[in-house]
């Protein structure tokens, strides 16, 4: 079976910065493959586009620009937030440390991940850019399996592999 919308795809991949010789950012091996349902808007659109029509045994290597990946860095997404937001009983919460990832909420209540960049006397500088914003990406790997999805696949609230997620089960 070839990769198509709503197919369950099992694959390996190596995600590198810039090109096939770049720093390894993330990896899924044959022992711990990446599994996803295609066409569910859970993967980068250009990632899916590059793999559509491939079948088990096919190897791939392709590049994504920042615009095709996680966007360009935007300094408007780096904000000084009032330190009082991070205080409890007049003490800075333990989880608030430089480089810590914190789940926050937008003004309309949507969750958003931010990284603490600085802790000042009155403000905490948070960066809400994706970690890979502004990065040229290189994906390479192999398609291990492609199958039709079943109702059971859609009962998994993640819609695929939990590799790297915070755990939805």
DRENKOLMAR-507314 format. One record per residue (C-alpha): residue in one letter; x, y, z; residue number from 0. Coordinates in pm, whole numbers, always signed. Layout:
<atom resn="a" px="X" py="Y" pz="Z" resi="NUM"/>
...
***
This chain:
<atom resn="x" px="+0" py="+0" pz="+0" resi="0"/>
<atom resn="x" px="+120" py="+352" pz="-79" resi="1"/>
<atom resn="x" px="+103" py="+644" pz="+163" resi="2"/>
<atom resn="x" px="-225" py="+831" pz="+127" resi="3"/>
<atom resn="x" px="-456" py="+1033" pz="+352" resi="4"/>
<atom resn="x" px="-567" py="+841" pz="+664" resi="5"/>
<atom resn="x" px="-301" py="+573" pz="+613" resi="6"/>
<atom resn="x" px="-109" py="+466" pz="+923" resi="7"/>
<atom resn="x" px="+259" py="+501" pz="+839" resi="8"/>
<atom resn="x" px="+546" py="+347" pz="+1034" resi="9"/>
<atom resn="x" px="+886" py="+493" pz="+950" resi="10"/>
<atom resn="x" px="+1235" py="+567" pz="+1062" resi="11"/>
<atom resn="x" px="+1378" py="+915" pz="+1031" resi="12"/>
<atom resn="x" px="+1675" py="+1126" pz="+1119" resi="13"/>
<atom resn="x" px="+1603" py="+1497" pz="+1150" resi="14"/>
<atom resn="x" px="+1914" py="+1704" pz="+1102" resi="15"/>
<atom resn="x" px="+1985" py="+2072" pz="+1104" resi="16"/>
<atom resn="x" px="+2051" py="+2212" pz="+754" resi="17"/>
<atom resn="x" px="+2157" py="+1903" pz="+552" resi="18"/>
<atom resn="x" px="+2247" py="+1532" pz="+574" resi="19"/>
<atom resn="x" px="+2573" py="+1622" pz="+752" resi="20"/>
<atom resn="x" px="+2412" py="+1855" pz="+1005" resi="21"/>
<atom resn="x" px="+2363" py="+1815" pz="+1377" resi="22"/>
<atom resn="x" px="+2108" py="+1544" pz="+1464" resi="23"/>
<atom resn="x" px="+1801" py="+1701" pz="+1621" resi="24"/>
<atom resn="x" px="+1579" py="+1395" pz="+1654" resi="25"/>
<atom resn="x" px="+1577" py="+1031" pz="+1546" resi="26"/>
<atom resn="x" px="+1328" py="+745" pz="+1515" resi="27"/>
<atom resn="x" px="+1486" py="+401" pz="+1465" resi="28"/>
<atom resn="x" px="+1356" py="+62" pz="+1350" resi="29"/>
<atom resn="x" px="+1346" py="-37" pz="+1717" resi="30"/>
<atom resn="x" px="+1148" py="+277" pz="+1809" resi="31"/>
<atom resn="x" px="+986" py="+392" pz="+1485" resi="32"/>
<atom resn="x" px="+764" py="+693" pz="+1432" resi="33"/>
<atom resn="x" px="+398" py="+606" pz="+1363" resi="34"/>
<atom resn="x" px="+146" py="+861" pz="+1236" resi="35"/>
<atom resn="x" px="-182" py="+885" pz="+1054" resi="36"/>
<atom resn="x" px="-133" py="+1095" pz="+741" resi="37"/>
<atom resn="x" px="-373" py="+1369" pz="+635" resi="38"/>
<atom resn="x" px="-483" py="+1455" pz="+989" resi="39"/>
<atom resn="x" px="-300" py="+1791" pz="+1008" resi="40"/>
<atom resn="x" px="-72" py="+1657" pz="+1282" resi="41"/>
<atom resn="x" px="+246" py="+1664" pz="+1074" resi="42"/>
<atom resn="x" px="+417" py="+1942" pz="+884" resi="43"/>
<atom resn="x" px="+232" py="+1974" pz="+551" resi="44"/>
<atom resn="x" px="+558" py="+1964" pz="+349" resi="45"/>
<atom resn="x" px="+669" py="+1654" pz="+544" resi="46"/>
<atom resn="x" px="+351" py="+1472" pz="+436" resi="47"/>
<atom resn="x" px="+376" py="+1608" pz="+82" resi="48"/>
<atom resn="x" px="+728" py="+1467" pz="+44" resi="49"/>
<atom resn="x" px="+618" py="+1120" pz="+159" resi="50"/>
<atom resn="x" px="+280" py="+1087" pz="-17" resi="51"/>
<atom resn="x" px="+279" py="+791" pz="-257" resi="52"/>
<atom resn="x" px="+579" py="+619" pz="-98" resi="53"/>
<atom resn="x" px="+552" py="+256" pz="+12" resi="54"/>
<atom resn="x" px="+730" py="+14" pz="+247" resi="55"/>
<atom resn="x" px="+1099" py="-15" pz="+166" resi="56"/>
<atom resn="x" px="+1121" py="+333" pz="+9" resi="57"/>
<atom resn="x" px="+1401" py="+549" pz="+143" resi="58"/>
<atom resn="x" px="+1373" py="+926" pz="+145" resi="59"/>
<atom resn="x" px="+1574" py="+1242" pz="+201" resi="60"/>
<atom resn="x" px="+1432" py="+1592" pz="+166" resi="61"/>
<atom resn="x" px="+1488" py="+1945" pz="+293" resi="62"/>
<atom resn="x" px="+1250" py="+2198" pz="+442" resi="63"/>
<atom resn="x" px="+1307" py="+2570" pz="+462" resi="64"/>
<atom resn="x" px="+1209" py="+2745" pz="+787" resi="65"/>
<atom resn="x" px="+887" py="+2862" pz="+617" resi="66"/>
<atom resn="x" px="+801" py="+2500" pz="+527" resi="67"/>
<atom resn="x" px="+896" py="+2381" pz="+874" resi="68"/>
<atom resn="x" px="+834" py="+2575" pz="+1194" resi="69"/>
<atom resn="x" px="+851" py="+2929" pz="+1056" resi="70"/>
<atom resn="x" px="+1106" py="+3204" pz="+1100" resi="71"/>
<atom resn="x" px="+1200" py="+3327" pz="+1447" resi="72"/>
<atom resn="x" px="+985" py="+3623" pz="+1542" resi="73"/>
<atom resn="x" px="+1115" py="+3854" pz="+1812" resi="74"/>
<atom resn="x" px="+753" py="+3957" pz="+1880" resi="75"/>
<atom resn="x" px="+718" py="+3610" pz="+2039" resi="76"/>
<atom resn="x" px="+985" py="+3697" pz="+2298" resi="77"/>
<atom resn="x" px="+811" py="+3877" pz="+2583" resi="78"/>
<atom resn="x" px="+882" py="+4020" pz="+2924" resi="79"/>
<atom resn="x" px="+608" py="+3892" pz="+3155" resi="80"/>
<atom resn="x" px="+543" py="+4032" pz="+3499" resi="81"/>
<atom resn="x" px="+735" py="+3821" pz="+3750" resi="82"/>
<atom resn="x" px="+431" py="+3813" pz="+3979" resi="83"/>
<atom resn="x" px="+274" py="+3563" pz="+3734" resi="84"/>
<atom resn="x" px="+540" py="+3314" pz="+3843" resi="85"/>
<atom resn="x" px="+524" py="+3376" pz="+4218" resi="86"/>
<atom resn="x" px="+348" py="+3175" pz="+4483" resi="87"/>
<atom resn="x" px="+337" py="+3311" pz="+4838" resi="88"/>
<atom resn="x" px="+591" py="+3578" pz="+4732" resi="89"/>
<atom resn="x" px="+840" py="+3307" pz="+4623" resi="90"/>
<atom resn="x" px="+939" py="+3227" pz="+4265" resi="91"/>
<atom resn="x" px="+801" py="+2885" pz="+4173" resi="92"/>
<atom resn="x" px="+1066" py="+2610" pz="+4156" resi="93"/>
<atom resn="x" px="+993" py="+2528" pz="+3791" resi="94"/>
<atom resn="x" px="+1086" py="+2882" pz="+3679" resi="95"/>
<atom resn="x" px="+1451" py="+2853" pz="+3578" resi="96"/>
<atom resn="x" px="+1645" py="+2977" pz="+3276" resi="97"/>
<atom resn="x" px="+1594" py="+2737" pz="+2980" resi="98"/>
<atom resn="x" px="+1296" py="+2568" pz="+3147" resi="99"/>
<atom resn="x" px="+1001" py="+2494" pz="+2920" resi="100"/>
<atom resn="x" px="+672" py="+2610" pz="+3070" resi="101"/>
<atom resn="x" px="+320" py="+2555" pz="+2945" resi="102"/>
<atom resn="x" px="+141" py="+2890" pz="+2943" resi="103"/>
<atom resn="x" px="-190" py="+3018" pz="+2802" resi="104"/>
<atom resn="x" px="-260" py="+3276" pz="+2536" resi="105"/>
<atom resn="x" px="-502" py="+3560" pz="+2612" resi="106"/>
<atom resn="x" px="-783" py="+3347" pz="+2464" resi="107"/>
<atom resn="x" px="-696" py="+3045" pz="+2680" resi="108"/>
<atom resn="x" px="-509" py="+2828" pz="+2427" resi="109"/>
<atom resn="x" px="-205" py="+2639" pz="+2563" resi="110"/>
<atom resn="x" px="+135" py="+2748" pz="+2436" resi="111"/>
<atom resn="x" px="+485" py="+2628" pz="+2525" resi="112"/>
<atom resn="x" px="+741" py="+2890" pz="+2620" resi="113"/>
<atom resn="x" px="+1104" py="+2885" pz="+2727" resi="114"/>
<atom resn="x" px="+1237" py="+3097" pz="+3012" resi="115"/>
<atom resn="x" px="+1527" py="+3305" pz="+2872" resi="116"/>
<atom resn="x" px="+1596" py="+3543" pz="+3164" resi="117"/>
<atom resn="x" px="+1473" py="+3606" pz="+3515" resi="118"/>
<atom resn="x" px="+1496" py="+3970" pz="+3620" resi="119"/>
<atom resn="x" px="+1392" py="+4167" pz="+3925" resi="120"/>
<atom resn="x" px="+1047" py="+4250" pz="+3786" resi="121"/>
<atom resn="x" px="+1010" py="+4041" pz="+3468" resi="122"/>
<atom resn="x" px="+1059" py="+3691" pz="+3329" resi="123"/>
<atom resn="x" px="+1163" py="+3691" pz="+2962" resi="124"/>
<atom resn="x" px="+974" py="+3412" pz="+2781" resi="125"/>
<atom resn="x" px="+1037" py="+3292" pz="+2425" resi="126"/>
<atom resn="x" px="+730" py="+3149" pz="+2252" resi="127"/>
<atom resn="x" px="+902" py="+3067" pz="+1922" resi="128"/>
<atom resn="x" px="+915" py="+2697" pz="+1833" resi="129"/>
<atom resn="x" px="+1259" py="+2550" pz="+1913" resi="130"/>
<atom resn="x" px="+1310" py="+2482" pz="+1541" resi="131"/>
<atom resn="x" px="+1189" py="+2822" pz="+1417" resi="132"/>
<atom resn="x" px="+1438" py="+2966" pz="+1170" resi="133"/>
<atom resn="x" px="+1610" py="+2629" pz="+1119" resi="134"/>
<atom resn="x" px="+1659" py="+2461" pz="+781" resi="135"/>
<atom resn="x" px="+1567" py="+2094" pz="+824" resi="136"/>
<atom resn="x" px="+1678" py="+1770" pz="+657" resi="137"/>
<atom resn="x" px="+1466" py="+1456" pz="+699" resi="138"/>
<atom resn="x" px="+1596" py="+1117" pz="+588" resi="139"/>
<atom resn="x" px="+1474" py="+768" pz="+663" resi="140"/>
<atom resn="x" px="+1280" py="+468" pz="+542" resi="141"/>
<atom resn="x" px="+914" py="+375" pz="+518" resi="142"/>
<atom resn="x" px="+868" py="+53" pz="+719" resi="143"/>
<atom resn="x" px="+494" py="-7" pz="+691" resi="144"/>
<atom resn="x" px="+182" py="+152" pz="+544" resi="145"/>
<atom resn="x" px="-167" py="+28" pz="+629" resi="146"/>
<atom resn="x" px="-524" py="+147" pz="+622" resi="147"/>
<atom resn="x" px="-635" py="+312" pz="+943" resi="148"/>
<atom resn="x" px="-904" py="+154" pz="+1159" resi="149"/>
<atom resn="x" px="-1156" py="+303" pz="+1402" resi="150"/>
<atom resn="x" px="-923" py="+197" pz="+1683" resi="151"/>
<atom resn="x" px="-646" py="+419" pz="+1541" resi="152"/>
<atom resn="x" px="-874" py="+721" pz="+1580" resi="153"/>
<atom resn="x" px="-957" py="+631" pz="+1942" resi="154"/>
<atom resn="x" px="-594" py="+716" pz="+2023" resi="155"/>
<atom resn="x" px="-630" py="+1087" pz="+2105" resi="156"/>
<atom resn="x" px="-277" py="+1153" pz="+1977" resi="157"/>
<atom resn="x" px="-357" py="+1000" pz="+1637" resi="158"/>
<atom resn="x" px="-23" py="+823" pz="+1622" resi="159"/>
<atom resn="x" px="+302" py="+774" pz="+1804" resi="160"/>
<atom resn="x" px="+361" py="+927" pz="+2144" resi="161"/>
<atom resn="x" px="+734" py="+950" pz="+2071" resi="162"/>
<atom resn="x" px="+839" py="+1278" pz="+2222" resi="163"/>
<atom resn="x" px="+497" py="+1385" pz="+2349" resi="164"/>
<atom resn="x" px="+404" py="+1457" pz="+2705" resi="165"/>
<atom resn="x" px="+180" py="+1153" pz="+2726" resi="166"/>
<atom resn="x" px="-189" py="+1167" pz="+2647" resi="167"/>
<atom resn="x" px="-283" py="+826" pz="+2783" resi="168"/>
***
